[in-house]
Amino acid sequence: MSDVKKARNKAISGFRVRVEHAIGGLKRFGIATEKCRNKDDKFNDQVMAISCGLWNYHLKCCRIRSWIEAVIRSFLIISQQV
């Protein structure tokens, strides 16, 4: 396989992994995976939108928490060196 095709496949597979992780995270809420017996299509769209919003909120909070932990670790390392 040529280097161009390898680079293209690597880019596509990296994107695919991110999409699959997003879908998996969305399914953790359960409501997006269960059969909804409501006849109104608009309700189904609202359920999916709320589930996506909750998952995005979860990801945002995790990023902030990991950033705060990294700052605290850096501060502790600096304070031990002094």
N, C-alpha and C positions, 0 to 999 in steps of 0.2 A: 504494500500500500504506500502511496506517495506521502511525502511530508505534509502536503496541503490537505489531503484527505484525513490524515491522522489529526491534524490541528482542528479541522472542521468537526470530526467525530468527537473530539475531546470537548469542544465548546458546546455541542449539542447535548452530550451526556451530562455535562455539568449543569446545564439549564434544566434538563429532564429530572435530575436528582432534586433540585430545588422545588420544582413543581410537585413531584411526588411527596416530598416532605410537607409541603403546604397542604396537600390533599389529606395526608395522614393526620396532620394536626387538626384539621377541620373535622375529621371523622371522630376525633377524641371526644367531641361534645355529644356524640350519640344522636342528637336530634337531626343532624344532617344525614345520618345513615338509616334511621328508622323509616318505615313506611308511613307516610302522612296520608290519612284518609280524608282529608279536607278536600272538598270539590273546587275550592277557589284557587286558581293558579296564582293569583296575586299573593295569597297567604304563603304559598310555598316559596315564592321569591323573597318575601319578607323574612321567612325563617332562615333561608340561606344567607341573606344579607346580614342578619343579626349574628349568625354563627361565624361568618367571615370577620365581622367587626370584633367579636369577642376574641377570636384567634389572633388578629392583628394587635389587639390591645395586650394580650398575653405576651406576644413576641416583643413588643415595645417595652413592657415592664421588665422582661428578662434581660434585655440589652442594657437598660438603665442600671439594673441591679448588678450585672457583671462589671459595668464601668465603675460603679461605686466601689465594689470589692477590689478592683485593680488599683484604684486611687488609694484606698486604705492600705493595701499591701505595699505600694510604693512608699507611702508615708512611713510605714513601720520599718521598711528597709533603710530608708534615709535616717530615721531617728536612731536606729541601732548603730549606724556608722558614726554618729556624732558622739 
